Amino acid sequence: MPVNKEYAVLENPTEGVSVSSNMEDYPSGLVISVDKPYRWTSTDVVRKTKFRLQRFFGLKNIKVGHAGTLDPLATGVLLICVGKATKVAEQLQAQPKEYIADVRFGSTTPSFDLEKEIDNNFPWEHITKELIENKLPQFLGEIDQIPPVFSAKLIDGNRAYDLARAGIETTMKPSKVTIYGLQIISFNAPDLKIAIRCSKGTYIRSFARDIGEACGSGAHLTNLVRTTSGAFGVEKSLSMDNIESIFKIS
């Protein structure tokens, strides 16, 4: 198991990795890179992992948290911090993120992804790869981005998605985010696949909405993978099955 001066790191490959069942052997805590399953919330991953670790280490009050929420309909890198490593969660969360996003032009949803049904349709036949490429520069650098109503943003102490699901109208305030890079992987109209490197707090769903508007249409996110979070990559992240195998309960 790789160890640095701040915390121990657990990621793939797992073969030959020995994990001590004594938490005291990890005085600076443990960071686990997880490939979050589709339709799981970040809280689901924390809860399931905590349940497993409590029994593996024989501790009732073990601290477990995550470093950066990932939407339920997204997969990819979710960093789980254990023990004293929870103190560096904000530091880890502040690192740049990379995503591969699938965006569909021609329709929108209230959640900007597939969580909600399509609410409006728009023409998309005029959209070309060249048009998209011409619009991308306006999204680079520090920008003001309006988060989705269906998001974890706090509004007067309430989560925005709770207010939205209760039918309460809310006004989302723009947030400063930074997009470091945008690269088109493919465009097969009306579907765009794009790689995005950005700062914490960036909503890729909002980018999907905004690129749709910029191209004179509408758009929503159909798939999202967080490929990296700081130095952690999805190719070395553990599945939940891996976690069960490593932290075996006798």
C-alpha positions as CSV (number, residue, x, y, z in Angstrom):
1,M,0.0,0.0,0.0
2,P,1.6,3.3,-1.0
3,V,2.2,5.7,1.9
4,N,3.2,9.3,1.9
5,K,3.9,11.7,4.7
6,E,0.2,12.7,4.9
7,Y,-1.8,9.4,4.6
8,A,-1.8,5.9,3.3
9,V,-3.4,5.4,-0.2
10,L,-5.4,2.4,-1.3
11,E,-6.0,1.9,-5.0
12,N,-5.6,-0.8,-7.7
13,P,-3.8,-3.0,-8.4
14,T,-4.9,-4.8,-5.2
15,E,-3.0,-8.0,-5.8
16,G,-0.5,-8.6,-3.1
17,V,-1.7,-5.6,-1.1
18,S,-1.7,-6.3,2.6
19,V,-4.1,-4.2,4.7
20,S,-3.6,-4.2,8.5
21,S,-6.8,-4.6,10.6
22,N,-5.2,-2.3,13.2
23,M,-6.1,1.3,12.4
24,E,-3.2,2.5,14.5
25,D,-0.9,1.3,11.7
26,Y,-2.3,4.3,9.7
27,P,-1.6,7.2,12.1
28,S,-2.2,9.8,9.4
29,G,-5.3,8.0,8.1
30,L,-6.2,6.3,4.8
31,V,-7.4,7.5,1.4
32,I,-9.3,5.1,-0.8
33,S,-9.9,5.9,-4.4
34,V,-13.3,4.4,-5.3
35,D,-14.9,4.1,-8.8
36,K,-18.4,5.3,-7.7
37,P,-21.2,3.0,-9.0
38,Y,-23.9,4.4,-11.3
39,R,-27.0,5.7,-9.4
40,W,-25.2,5.5,-6.1
41,T,-24.9,8.8,-4.2
42,S,-21.6,9.8,-2.7
43,T,-23.2,9.4,0.7
44,D,-24.1,5.8,-0.2
45,V,-20.5,5.0,-0.9
46,V,-19.4,6.6,2.4
47,R,-22.1,4.7,4.4
48,K,-21.3,1.3,2.8
49,T,-17.6,1.8,3.2
50,K,-17.9,3.0,6.8
51,F,-20.1,-0.1,7.7
52,R,-17.4,-2.3,6.3
53,L,-14.5,-0.5,7.9
54,Q,-16.1,-0.4,11.4
55,R,-16.2,-4.1,11.4
56,F,-12.8,-4.7,9.8
57,F,-11.0,-2.4,12.2
58,G,-13.3,-3.2,15.2
59,L,-14.1,0.5,15.7
60,K,-17.5,2.0,16.3
61,N,-16.5,5.7,15.9
62,I,-14.2,5.6,12.8
63,K,-14.3,8.8,10.8
64,V,-15.2,8.3,7.1
65,G,-16.0,11.0,4.6
66,H,-15.5,11.9,0.9
67,A,-13.5,14.6,-0.9
68,G,-15.9,16.0,-3.5
69,T,-19.5,15.0,-4.3
70,L,-20.2,13.1,-7.5
71,D,-23.7,13.1,-8.9
72,P,-25.7,9.8,-8.6
73,L,-25.8,9.4,-12.4
74,A,-22.1,9.9,-12.7
75,T,-19.3,7.3,-12.2
76,G,-15.6,7.6,-11.6
77,V,-13.2,8.8,-9.0
78,L,-14.6,9.4,-5.5
79,L,-12.0,9.8,-2.8
80,I,-13.0,8.3,0.5
81,C,-11.0,9.6,3.5
82,V,-10.7,7.5,6.7
83,G,-9.5,8.4,10.1
84,K,-7.2,11.4,10.3
85,A,-7.2,11.6,6.5
86,T,-10.6,13.3,6.8
87,K,-8.6,16.4,7.8
88,V,-7.1,16.6,4.3
89,A,-10.4,16.1,2.5
90,E,-10.7,19.8,1.7
91,Q,-7.2,19.8,0.4
92,L,-7.9,16.8,-1.9
93,Q,-11.2,18.3,-3.0
94,A,-9.5,21.5,-4.1
95,Q,-7.4,19.7,-6.7
96,P,-8.4,19.9,-10.4
97,K,-10.8,17.3,-11.8
98,E,-11.1,15.7,-15.2
99,Y,-14.3,14.4,-16.7
100,I,-15.5,12.7,-19.9
101,A,-19.0,14.0,-20.6
102,D,-21.7,12.9,-23.1
103,V,-23.9,15.8,-24.1
104,R,-27.0,15.5,-26.2
105,F,-28.2,18.6,-28.2
106,G,-31.8,19.2,-29.0
107,S,-33.5,18.7,-25.6
108,T,-33.3,19.8,-22.0
109,T,-34.3,18.5,-18.6
110,P,-35.0,20.3,-15.3
111,S,-32.0,18.6,-13.8
112,F,-29.7,19.1,-16.8
113,D,-29.2,15.3,-17.0
114,L,-31.2,12.1,-17.1
115,E,-32.6,12.3,-13.6
116,K,-35.6,14.2,-14.9
117,E,-37.7,13.7,-18.0
118,I,-37.2,15.9,-21.1
119,D,-39.1,19.2,-20.7
120,N,-38.3,21.0,-24.0
121,N,-37.1,20.2,-27.5
122,F,-35.0,22.4,-29.7
123,P,-33.6,22.3,-33.3
124,W,-30.1,20.8,-33.5
125,E,-29.6,20.1,-37.2
126,H,-27.6,23.3,-37.6
127,I,-25.0,22.2,-35.0
128,T,-21.6,21.1,-36.4
129,K,-18.3,20.3,-34.8
130,E,-16.9,23.5,-36.1
131,L,-19.7,25.5,-34.4
132,I,-19.0,23.8,-31.1
133,E,-15.3,24.4,-31.5
134,N,-16.0,28.1,-32.1
135,K,-18.1,28.3,-28.9
136,L,-15.8,26.5,-26.5
137,P,-13.3,29.3,-25.9
138,Q,-16.0,31.3,-24.1
139,F,-16.0,28.6,-21.4
140,L,-12.3,28.5,-20.8
141,G,-10.7,30.2,-17.8
142,E,-12.5,31.7,-14.8
143,I,-16.2,31.9,-15.5
144,D,-19.5,32.6,-13.7
145,Q,-21.5,29.4,-13.8
146,I,-25.1,29.0,-12.5
147,P,-25.5,25.7,-10.7
148,P,-28.5,23.4,-11.4
149,V,-31.6,23.8,-9.3
150,F,-31.2,20.0,-8.6
151,S,-27.9,20.3,-6.8
152,A,-26.4,20.1,-3.3
153,K,-26.0,23.9,-3.2
154,L,-27.2,25.4,0.1
155,I,-29.9,28.1,0.0
156,D,-30.7,29.5,3.4
157,G,-29.6,26.3,5.0
158,N,-31.5,24.0,2.7
159,R,-30.2,21.9,-0.2
160,A,-31.3,23.2,-3.5
161,Y,-32.5,19.8,-4.6
162,D,-34.8,19.5,-1.6
163,L,-36.4,22.8,-2.4
164,A,-36.8,21.8,-6.1
165,R,-38.3,18.5,-5.3
166,A,-40.8,20.2,-2.9
167,G,-41.8,22.5,-5.8
168,I,-40.4,25.6,-4.2
169,E,-39.0,28.1,-6.8
170,T,-35.4,29.1,-6.1
171,T,-33.0,31.5,-7.7
172,M,-29.5,30.0,-8.1
173,K,-26.6,32.5,-7.7
174,P,-23.7,32.2,-10.1
175,S,-20.4,30.7,-8.8
176,K,-16.9,31.4,-9.9
177,V,-15.3,28.2,-11.4
178,T,-12.4,27.6,-13.7
179,I,-12.3,25.4,-16.7
180,Y,-8.7,24.7,-17.6
181,G,-9.2,22.7,-20.8
182,L,-11.9,21.4,-23.2
183,Q,-11.3,18.8,-25.9
184,I,-13.8,17.3,-28.2
185,I,-13.5,13.5,-28.4
186,S,-16.2,13.0,-30.9
187,F,-19.3,14.6,-32.3
188,N,-22.0,12.4,-33.9
189,A,-24.9,14.8,-34.1
190,P,-26.8,15.3,-31.9
191,D,-24.3,13.7,-29.4
192,L,-21.1,15.3,-28.2
193,K,-18.4,13.5,-26.2
194,I,-16.0,15.9,-24.6
195,A,-13.1,15.9,-22.1
196,I,-13.2,18.6,-19.5
197,R,-10.5,19.6,-17.0
198,C,-11.8,22.0,-14.3
199,S,-11.7,23.3,-10.8
200,K,-13.7,22.1,-7.8
201,G,-17.3,23.2,-7.8
202,T,-17.8,23.0,-11.5
203,Y,-21.1,21.5,-12.6
204,I,-20.7,19.6,-15.8
205,R,-24.4,19.5,-16.1
206,S,-24.4,23.3,-16.2
207,F,-21.8,23.2,-18.9
208,A,-24.1,20.9,-20.9
209,R,-26.9,23.4,-20.6
210,D,-24.7,26.3,-21.4
211,I,-23.0,24.8,-24.5
212,G,-26.5,24.0,-25.8
213,E,-27.6,27.6,-25.4
214,A,-24.4,28.9,-26.9
215,C,-25.0,26.7,-30.0
216,G,-28.6,28.0,-30.4
217,S,-30.2,24.9,-29.1
218,G,-30.7,23.1,-25.8
219,A,-28.7,20.2,-24.4
220,H,-28.4,17.9,-21.4
221,L,-25.9,15.5,-20.0
222,T,-26.4,11.8,-20.8
223,N,-23.3,10.3,-19.2
224,L,-20.5,11.5,-17.0
225,V,-17.3,9.9,-15.8
226,R,-14.8,11.6,-13.4
227,T,-11.6,10.3,-14.8
228,T,-9.2,12.0,-12.4
229,S,-9.3,13.9,-9.1
230,G,-6.0,15.4,-8.4
231,A,-3.4,12.6,-8.7
232,F,-6.0,9.8,-8.6
233,G,-7.2,8.2,-11.7
234,V,-10.3,6.0,-12.4
235,E,-8.1,3.3,-13.9
236,K,-6.7,2.6,-10.4
237,S,-9.9,3.2,-8.4
238,L,-11.5,0.4,-6.5
239,S,-14.9,-1.0,-7.1
240,M,-17.2,-1.6,-4.1
241,D,-16.6,-5.4,-4.7
242,N,-12.9,-4.7,-4.4
243,I,-13.5,-3.0,-1.0
244,E,-15.5,-6.0,0.2
245,S,-12.7,-8.3,-0.8
246,I,-9.9,-6.2,0.8
247,F,-11.7,-5.5,4.0
248,K,-12.9,-9.0,4.7
249,I,-15.1,-9.5,7.7
250,S,-14.6,-12.8,9.5
